Amino acid sequence: MANEDKPKGPASYFPSIEKKYGQPIAHWLELIGQNPNMKHMERVNWLKTEHGMGHGHANAIVAYYLANPKE
């Protein structure tokens, strides 16, 4: 894969998140989407406390989710 094809920003964490936590990114995006009134850091802290996710991984998923709203 060429360098310009590599994911950038939050999506660059997705392969390691899927490997470490054993769930596809769609799973995590759906989970955090079930709490529409939570703020960014509330979602991050929820992933950390409820799912044992590291801060960087949780933050990457939340940032991606918020930057790519569903239609």
PELIN-V451782 format. One line per field, one symbol per residue. phi: phi as a letter, one per 40 degrees, with the letter a starting at -180 (. if undefined). psi: psi as a letter, one per 20 degrees, with the letter a starting at -180 (. if undefined). burial: + if it has 24 or more other ideal C-beta (glycine too) atoms within 12 Angstrom, else -. Layout:
BEGIN
phi=???
psi=???
burial=???
END
This chain:
BEGIN
phi=.cdccccbgdcccddcccccbgbcddccccdcccbccccdcccdccccccbgccdcccccccccdccbccc
psi=pqhiiqqrbhhiigghggggijqqhhghhgghiimiiqrghggghghgghjkqqggggggggggghimqq.
burial=---------+--++--+---+---+--++-++----------++-++-----+---++++++++++-----
END
